[in-house]
Amino acid sequence: MTKFTAVTMYVFLLSLTLSTSLQADSPFGVSVSDLVSRAETRNDQGLTARASMRCAVLFAKVGGIIARDSPTTDTSEYDVGMKNLFVIAHLVDQMVAKKRGSSKTEAEITESLTREMELLDKKYLEWLETNFINHGEYFGSSPELRGEISACRQLANTASEML
């Protein structure tokens, strides 16, 4: 094996290892960005609601951690974003239910979103705590989690413009 081939093979294996470890960082099978892309590609507004809900919960977690650890830091971006994203998830779920001929009431949709929020809360809490234990910080050491926060920030800005 030539030196060039060995180096190429090493770089290839290293990139596989890094991409695998980055993917393993998240407890979710798909990123928020991918959910939004799939929603657009498939014209599936339900996926937009799922992405909005995930972002609402993530913003609640991140904003809560920042407020707890740095009480003088302005967390209004997360507070407002969380509320707007939840409203969008609720409105989109209502629209999708109506479009599909569902007889779900607004109260049933709200209850369903509340259950989803509880499940997502557990997942995000686990992810953030694992990062803290492994890296000494909640989200700074995780490129994938920082990517989620960035994607959610974009989604929150879009939600804000829509409301």
SEMAR-618777 format. One record per residue (C-alpha): residue in three letters; z, x, y; residue number from 1. Coordinates in steps of 0.001 Angstrom, whole numbers, plus 524288, in hexadecimal, padded with zeros to 5 digits. Layout:
% SEMAR-618777
<site><res>ALA</res><c3>Z</c3><c1>X</c1><c2>Y</c2><n>NUM</n></site>
...
% end
This chain:
% SEMAR-618777
<site><res>MET</res><c3>80000</c3><c1>80000</c1><c2>80000</c2><n>1</n></site>
<site><res>THR</res><c3>7FC55</c3><c1>80581</c1><c2>80D4B</c2><n>2</n></site>
<site><res>LYS</res><c3>80616</c3><c1>806EE</c1><c2>8183D</c2><n>3</n></site>
<site><res>PHE</res><c3>7FEFE</c3><c1>7FC5B</c1><c2>8200F</c2><n>4</n></site>
<site><res>THR</res><c3>7FF71</c3><c1>7F2CD</c1><c2>814A3</c2><n>5</n></site>
<site><res>ALA</res><c3>80DEB</c3><c1>7F56B</c1><c2>81260</c2><n>6</n></site>
<site><res>VAL</res><c3>8110B</c3><c1>7F344</c1><c2>820C6</c2><n>7</n></site>
<site><res>THR</res><c3>808D1</c3><c1>7E6ED</c1><c2>82108</c2><n>8</n></site>
<site><res>MET</res><c3>80FB4</c3><c1>7E1E5</c1><c2>814E3</c2><n>9</n></site>
<site><res>TYR</res><c3>81D0F</c3><c1>7E50C</c1><c2>81ADF</c2><n>10</n></site>
<site><res>VAL</res><c3>819CC</c3><c1>7DDF8</c1><c2>82796</c2><n>11</n></site>
<site><res>PHE</res><c3>814CA</c3><c1>7D254</c1><c2>81FE1</c2><n>12</n></site>
<site><res>LEU</res><c3>82125</c3><c1>7D190</c1><c2>81788</c2><n>13</n></site>
<site><res>LEU</res><c3>829BB</c3><c1>7D362</c1><c2>8237B</c2><n>14</n></site>
<site><res>SER</res><c3>822DD</c3><c1>7C856</c1><c2>82A97</c2><n>15</n></site>
<site><res>LEU</res><c3>8249C</c3><c1>7BF92</c1><c2>81EBA</c2><n>16</n></site>
<site><res>THR</res><c3>83300</c3><c1>7C2D4</c1><c2>81E49</c2><n>17</n></site>
<site><res>LEU</res><c3>834CB</c3><c1>7C032</c1><c2>82CD2</c2><n>18</n></site>
<site><res>SER</res><c3>82D6E</c3><c1>7B363</c1><c2>82C8B</c2><n>19</n></site>
<site><res>THR</res><c3>83524</c3><c1>7AF07</c1><c2>820A9</c2><n>20</n></site>
<site><res>SER</res><c3>84211</c3><c1>7B276</c1><c2>82717</c2><n>21</n></site>
<site><res>LEU</res><c3>83E2A</c3><c1>7AB52</c1><c2>83390</c2><n>22</n></site>
<site><res>GLN</res><c3>83A4A</c3><c1>79F52</c1><c2>82BD7</c2><n>23</n></site>
<site><res>ALA</res><c3>846E7</c3><c1>79FEE</c1><c2>8241E</c2><n>24</n></site>
<site><res>ASP</res><c3>84E97</c3><c1>79FDF</c1><c2>830E7</c2><n>25</n></site>
<site><res>SER</res><c3>84C1F</c3><c1>7916B</c1><c2>83341</c2><n>26</n></site>
<site><res>PRO</res><c3>851FF</c3><c1>786AD</c1><c2>82AE7</c2><n>27</n></site>
<site><res>PHE</res><c3>8460F</c3><c1>77E56</c1><c2>82E02</c2><n>28</n></site>
<site><res>GLY</res><c3>83958</c3><c1>77EC9</c1><c2>82683</c2><n>29</n></site>
<site><res>VAL</res><c3>83137</c3><c1>77D7F</c1><c2>832CC</c2><n>30</n></site>
<site><res>SER</res><c3>83348</c3><c1>7819B</c1><c2>840EA</c2><n>31</n></site>
<site><res>VAL</res><c3>83390</c3><c1>77865</c1><c2>84C86</c2><n>32</n></site>
<site><res>SER</res><c3>826C0</c3><c1>77E5F</c1><c2>8512B</c2><n>33</n></site>
<site><res>ASP</res><c3>8208E</c3><c1>77B7B</c1><c2>8440B</c2><n>34</n></site>
<site><res>LEU</res><c3>82597</c3><c1>76D7B</c1><c2>84465</c2><n>35</n></site>
<site><res>VAL</res><c3>81F75</c3><c1>76B7B</c1><c2>851C2</c2><n>36</n></site>
<site><res>SER</res><c3>812A2</c3><c1>77188</c1><c2>84D32</c2><n>37</n></site>
<site><res>ARG</res><c3>81279</c3><c1>768FA</c1><c2>8411A</c2><n>38</n></site>
<site><res>ALA</res><c3>8154D</c3><c1>75D04</c1><c2>84974</c2><n>39</n></site>
<site><res>GLU</res><c3>80974</c3><c1>76009</c1><c2>851DB</c2><n>40</n></site>
<site><res>THR</res><c3>8008D</c3><c1>763AD</c1><c2>84688</c2><n>41</n></site>
<site><res>ARG</res><c3>8042C</c3><c1>757DC</c1><c2>83E4B</c2><n>42</n></site>
<site><res>ASN</res><c3>80606</c3><c1>74E99</c1><c2>849C3</c2><n>43</n></site>
<site><res>ASP</res><c3>81376</c3><c1>74BA5</c1><c2>84416</c2><n>44</n></site>
<site><res>GLN</res><c3>81D00</c3><c1>747D5</c1><c2>84EB5</c2><n>45</n></site>
<site><res>GLY</res><c3>827EC</c3><c1>7475E</c1><c2>844B0</c2><n>46</n></site>
<site><res>LEU</res><c3>82763</c3><c1>75631</c1><c2>84419</c2><n>47</n></site>
<site><res>THR</res><c3>828B9</c3><c1>7568F</c1><c2>852DF</c2><n>48</n></site>
<site><res>ALA</res><c3>83521</c3><c1>74E81</c1><c2>85195</c2><n>49</n></site>
<site><res>ARG</res><c3>83A50</c3><c1>757DB</c1><c2>84728</c2><n>50</n></site>
<site><res>ALA</res><c3>83791</c3><c1>763AD</c1><c2>84FD6</c2><n>51</n></site>
<site><res>SER</res><c3>83DF7</c3><c1>75CE4</c1><c2>85B6D</c2><n>52</n></site>
<site><res>MET</res><c3>849E7</c3><c1>75999</c1><c2>85366</c2><n>53</n></site>
<site><res>ARG</res><c3>84B46</c3><c1>76774</c1><c2>84E59</c2><n>54</n></site>
<site><res>CYS</res><c3>84A3B</c3><c1>76C9D</c1><c2>85C29</c2><n>55</n></site>
<site><res>ALA</res><c3>85434</c3><c1>762DC</c1><c2>86150</c2><n>56</n></site>
<site><res>VAL</res><c3>85E01</c3><c1>76774</c1><c2>85737</c2><n>57</n></site>
<site><res>LEU</res><c3>85AD9</c3><c1>775D6</c1><c2>85962</c2><n>58</n></site>
<site><res>PHE</res><c3>85C81</c3><c1>7743F</c1><c2>8681A</c2><n>59</n></site>
<site><res>ALA</res><c3>8699E</c3><c1>76D99</c1><c2>865E9</c2><n>60</n></site>
<site><res>LYS</res><c3>86E11</c3><c1>77903</c1><c2>85D74</c2><n>61</n></site>
<site><res>VAL</res><c3>86904</c3><c1>783E2</c1><c2>86640</c2><n>62</n></site>
<site><res>GLY</res><c3>86DEE</c3><c1>77D58</c1><c2>8729D</c2><n>63</n></site>
<site><res>GLY</res><c3>87B2B</c3><c1>77B20</c1><c2>86C49</c2><n>64</n></site>
<site><res>ILE</res><c3>87C79</c3><c1>7894C</c1><c2>8681B</c2><n>65</n></site>
<site><res>ILE</res><c3>87896</c3><c1>78E42</c1><c2>8758A</c2><n>66</n></site>
<site><res>ALA</res><c3>881EC</c3><c1>784D1</c1><c2>87C5C</c2><n>67</n></site>
<site><res>ARG</res><c3>88D0B</c3><c1>788D1</c1><c2>87352</c2><n>68</n></site>
<site><res>ASP</res><c3>88AC2</c3><c1>7977D</c1><c2>87410</c2><n>69</n></site>
<site><res>SER</res><c3>88674</c3><c1>79837</c1><c2>8826C</c2><n>70</n></site>
<site><res>PRO</res><c3>88CA9</c3><c1>78CA0</c1><c2>88966</c2><n>71</n></site>
<site><res>THR</res><c3>886CF</c3><c1>7903A</c1><c2>89691</c2><n>72</n></site>
<site><res>THR</res><c3>878D8</c3><c1>79086</c1><c2>89165</c2><n>73</n></site>
<site><res>ASP</res><c3>87041</c3><c1>78503</c1><c2>89508</c2><n>74</n></site>
<site><res>THR</res><c3>86C82</c3><c1>77DCF</c1><c2>88883</c2><n>75</n></site>
<site><res>SER</res><c3>865E0</c3><c1>7723D</c1><c2>88F17</c2><n>76</n></site>
<site><res>GLU</res><c3>858B2</c3><c1>77659</c1><c2>88979</c2><n>77</n></site>
<site><res>TYR</res><c3>85E1E</c3><c1>7740C</c1><c2>87BDC</c2><n>78</n></site>
<site><res>ASP</res><c3>8658D</c3><c1>767AC</c1><c2>87F64</c2><n>79</n></site>
<site><res>VAL</res><c3>859F3</c3><c1>76121</c1><c2>8860B</c2><n>80</n></site>
<site><res>GLY</res><c3>85070</c3><c1>76636</c1><c2>87BDF</c2><n>81</n></site>
<site><res>MET</res><c3>858D6</c3><c1>760EA</c1><c2>870CB</c2><n>82</n></site>
<site><res>LYS</res><c3>8596B</c3><c1>75366</c1><c2>876DF</c2><n>83</n></site>
<site><res>ASN</res><c3>84ADB</c3><c1>752F1</c1><c2>879F6</c2><n>84</n></site>
<site><res>LEU</res><c3>8471C</c3><c1>75799</c1><c2>86C62</c2><n>85</n></site>
<site><res>PHE</res><c3>84FD5</c3><c1>74D7A</c1><c2>865F6</c2><n>86</n></site>
<site><res>VAL</res><c3>849CA</c3><c1>742C5</c1><c2>86E61</c2><n>87</n></site>
<site><res>ILE</res><c3>83C16</c3><c1>74759</c1><c2>86A9A</c2><n>88</n></site>
<site><res>ALA</res><c3>83FBF</c3><c1>747A4</c1><c2>85C16</c2><n>89</n></site>
<site><res>HIS</res><c3>84521</c3><c1>739D6</c1><c2>85D34</c2><n>90</n></site>
<site><res>LEU</res><c3>83966</c3><c1>7347F</c1><c2>864A9</c2><n>91</n></site>
<site><res>VAL</res><c3>82F9A</c3><c1>73AF0</c1><c2>85B8D</c2><n>92</n></site>
<site><res>ASP</res><c3>836B9</c3><c1>73604</c1><c2>84F78</c2><n>93</n></site>
<site><res>GLN</res><c3>83670</c3><c1>72837</c1><c2>85529</c2><n>94</n></site>
<site><res>MET</res><c3>827E4</c3><c1>7298B</c1><c2>857EF</c2><n>95</n></site>
<site><res>VAL</res><c3>82506</c3><c1>72ECE</c1><c2>84A4A</c2><n>96</n></site>
<site><res>ALA</res><c3>82D1A</c3><c1>72403</c1><c2>843D3</c2><n>97</n></site>
<site><res>LYS</res><c3>825CF</c3><c1>719A6</c1><c2>84B7B</c2><n>98</n></site>
<site><res>LYS</res><c3>8189E</c3><c1>71FF2</c1><c2>848A8</c2><n>99</n></site>
<site><res>ARG</res><c3>81BA4</c3><c1>7202E</c1><c2>83A16</c2><n>100</n></site>
<site><res>GLY</res><c3>82005</c3><c1>71210</c1><c2>83A1D</c2><n>101</n></site>
<site><res>SER</res><c3>82E3B</c3><c1>7153B</c1><c2>83764</c2><n>102</n></site>
<site><res>SER</res><c3>83878</c3><c1>70AF5</c1><c2>83A24</c2><n>103</n></site>
<site><res>LYS</res><c3>842B3</c3><c1>71529</c1><c2>83DDF</c2><n>104</n></site>
<site><res>THR</res><c3>84AFD</c3><c1>71118</c1><c2>84944</c2><n>105</n></site>
<site><res>GLU</res><c3>84E48</c3><c1>71A2C</c1><c2>8547F</c2><n>106</n></site>
<site><res>ALA</res><c3>85C22</c3><c1>71B1E</c1><c2>84F16</c2><n>107</n></site>
<site><res>GLU</res><c3>856EF</c3><c1>71F41</c1><c2>841B6</c2><n>108</n></site>
<site><res>ILE</res><c3>84E59</c3><c1>7299D</c1><c2>847E8</c2><n>109</n></site>
<site><res>THR</res><c3>859F8</c3><c1>72E9E</c1><c2>84FAB</c2><n>110</n></site>
<site><res>GLU</res><c3>86246</c3><c1>72EF1</c1><c2>84358</c2><n>111</n></site>
<site><res>SER</res><c3>8579F</c3><c1>73660</c1><c2>83C24</c2><n>112</n></site>
<site><res>LEU</res><c3>8569D</c3><c1>74043</c1><c2>84747</c2><n>113</n></site>
<site><res>THR</res><c3>8655E</c3><c1>741E2</c1><c2>84751</c2><n>114</n></site>
<site><res>ARG</res><c3>8653C</c3><c1>74534</c1><c2>838BB</c2><n>115</n></site>
<site><res>GLU</res><c3>859FE</c3><c1>74EB4</c1><c2>83B04</c2><n>116</n></site>
<site><res>MET</res><c3>86184</c3><c1>754D5</c1><c2>84648</c2><n>117</n></site>
<site><res>GLU</res><c3>86D60</c3><c1>756F6</c1><c2>83D8E</c2><n>118</n></site>
<site><res>LEU</res><c3>8651A</c3><c1>75DAC</c1><c2>83326</c2><n>119</n></site>
<site><res>LEU</res><c3>85E37</c3><c1>7663E</c1><c2>83D24</c2><n>120</n></site>
<site><res>ASP</res><c3>86B2A</c3><c1>76987</c1><c2>84388</c2><n>121</n></site>
<site><res>LYS</res><c3>87041</c3><c1>76EE5</c1><c2>836A1</c2><n>122</n></site>
<site><res>LYS</res><c3>863E5</c3><c1>776F9</c1><c2>83481</c2><n>123</n></site>
<site><res>TYR</res><c3>863EF</c3><c1>77CCB</c1><c2>84224</c2><n>124</n></site>
<site><res>LEU</res><c3>8728B</c3><c1>77F77</c1><c2>84191</c2><n>125</n></site>
<site><res>GLU</res><c3>870B8</c3><c1>786A1</c1><c2>834AF</c2><n>126</n></site>
<site><res>TRP</res><c3>86578</c3><c1>78E9C</c1><c2>83A51</c2><n>127</n></site>
<site><res>LEU</res><c3>86CE6</c3><c1>79228</c1><c2>846B5</c2><n>128</n></site>
<site><res>GLU</res><c3>87967</c3><c1>7959D</c1><c2>83F6E</c2><n>129</n></site>
<site><res>THR</res><c3>871FB</c3><c1>79DEC</c1><c2>8359B</c2><n>130</n></site>
<site><res>ASN</res><c3>86BA6</c3><c1>7A54A</c1><c2>840D7</c2><n>131</n></site>
<site><res>PHE</res><c3>878EE</c3><c1>7A750</c1><c2>84726</c2><n>132</n></site>
<site><res>ILE</res><c3>87EEF</c3><c1>7AC66</c1><c2>83A8D</c2><n>133</n></site>
<site><res>ASN</res><c3>8735E</c3><c1>7B533</c1><c2>8373F</c2><n>134</n></site>
<site><res>HIS</res><c3>86FA7</c3><c1>7BA04</c1><c2>844DC</c2><n>135</n></site>
<site><res>GLY</res><c3>87B3A</c3><c1>7B772</c1><c2>84DC7</c2><n>136</n></site>
<site><res>GLU</res><c3>873D1</c3><c1>7AD9F</c1><c2>85620</c2><n>137</n></site>
<site><res>TYR</res><c3>86F53</c3><c1>79FBC</c1><c2>85427</c2><n>138</n></site>
<site><res>PHE</res><c3>860F2</c3><c1>7A04A</c1><c2>857A9</c2><n>139</n></site>
<site><res>GLY</res><c3>85D80</c3><c1>7AD1F</c1><c2>85E50</c2><n>140</n></site>
<site><res>SER</res><c3>85AC1</c3><c1>7B4A9</c1><c2>851C3</c2><n>141</n></site>
<site><res>SER</res><c3>851FB</c3><c1>7AA71</c1><c2>84BBD</c2><n>142</n></site>
<site><res>PRO</res><c3>843D9</c3><c1>7AAD4</c1><c2>85064</c2><n>143</n></site>
<site><res>GLU</res><c3>84145</c3><c1>79E4E</c1><c2>848F6</c2><n>144</n></site>
<site><res>LEU</res><c3>84C98</c3><c1>7971E</c1><c2>84F5E</c2><n>145</n></site>
<site><res>ARG</res><c3>848B8</c3><c1>79C3D</c1><c2>85CC9</c2><n>146</n></site>
<site><res>GLY</res><c3>83B07</c3><c1>79727</c1><c2>859CB</c2><n>147</n></site>
<site><res>GLU</res><c3>840BA</c3><c1>789D1</c1><c2>8568C</c2><n>148</n></site>
<site><res>ILE</res><c3>84829</c3><c1>789AC</c1><c2>86364</c2><n>149</n></site>
<site><res>SER</res><c3>83BD1</c3><c1>78D7A</c1><c2>86AC8</c2><n>150</n></site>
<site><res>ALA</res><c3>833A4</c3><c1>7830A</c1><c2>863F8</c2><n>151</n></site>
<site><res>CYS</res><c3>83E4F</c3><c1>7790A</c1><c2>866AE</c2><n>152</n></site>
<site><res>ARG</res><c3>83E9A</c3><c1>77D07</c1><c2>874F9</c2><n>153</n></site>
<site><res>GLN</res><c3>83000</c3><c1>77A24</c1><c2>875D0</c2><n>154</n></site>
<site><res>LEU</res><c3>831C4</c3><c1>76D2B</c1><c2>86ED5</c2><n>155</n></site>
<site><res>ALA</res><c3>83D22</c3><c1>769B0</c1><c2>877E0</c2><n>156</n></site>
<site><res>ASN</res><c3>834BB</c3><c1>76CAE</c1><c2>883CB</c2><n>157</n></site>
<site><res>THR</res><c3>82A1E</c3><c1>763C5</c1><c2>87E82</c2><n>158</n></site>
<site><res>ALA</res><c3>83432</c3><c1>75925</c1><c2>87BA6</c2><n>159</n></site>
<site><res>SER</res><c3>83974</c3><c1>75A5D</c1><c2>88973</c2><n>160</n></site>
<site><res>GLU</res><c3>82BD1</c3><c1>75871</c1><c2>88F0F</c2><n>161</n></site>
<site><res>MET</res><c3>829B5</c3><c1>74C6B</c1><c2>88687</c2><n>162</n></site>
<site><res>LEU</res><c3>83670</c3><c1>7459E</c1><c2>88A40</c2><n>163</n></site>
% end
